[in-house]
Amino acid sequence: MVGPIVQEIGEDYKEKAVVGKLNVDDNPGVTAKFGIRNIPTILFFKNGEVVDKQVGAVPKQVLTNKLEAIL
């Protein structure tokens, strides 16, 4: 459900940010490292550190507002 929105944001911000998706079933170490317990969970990083998180499906505008605040 959120996948297409993440892809759109990746295209919209390709010059400003790196946007990607991760399959939690294939990467249990990553999910454990960041304490991801619910899907979808979107982590926002800056300088290698998590600076914000969104758990659950939300409209695209919510995600772009968070991204803009970080940039």
PECORWO-V494776 format. One record per residue. N is the residue number from 1. RES is the residue in one letter. D_LAST is the distance of its C-alpha to the last C-alpha in Angstrom with 2 decimals. Layout:
n=[N,N]
res=[RES,RES]
d_last=[D_LAST,D_LAST]
This chain:
n=[1,2,3,4,5,6,7,8,9,10,11,12,13,14,15,16,17,18,19,20,21,22,23,24,25,26,27,28,29,30,31,32,33,34,35,36,37,38,39,40,41,42,43,44,45,46,47,48,49,50,51,52,53,54,55,56,57,58,59,60,61,62,63,64,65,66,67,68,69,70,71]
res=[M,V,G,P,I,V,Q,E,I,G,E,D,Y,K,E,K,A,V,V,G,K,L,N,V,D,D,N,P,G,V,T,A,K,F,G,I,R,N,I,P,T,I,L,F,F,K,N,G,E,V,V,D,K,Q,V,G,A,V,P,K,Q,V,L,T,N,K,L,E,A,I,L]
d_last=[25.09,21.31,21.57,21.71,18.64,16.62,18.22,17.34,13.62,14.00,15.83,13.61,10.46,12.73,11.63,7.87,8.24,11.50,12.96,16.43,19.27,21.79,25.37,26.12,29.84,29.55,27.27,28.70,27.68,23.96,24.51,26.63,24.25,21.48,24.07,23.49,26.48,25.58,24.64,22.19,19.64,16.01,14.17,10.46,10.22,8.43,11.04,13.60,13.62,13.36,11.17,12.05,14.79,16.38,20.11,22.10,21.81,19.81,19.21,16.48,15.08,14.56,12.45,10.33,10.00,8.89,6.29,5.10,5.64,3.79,0.00]
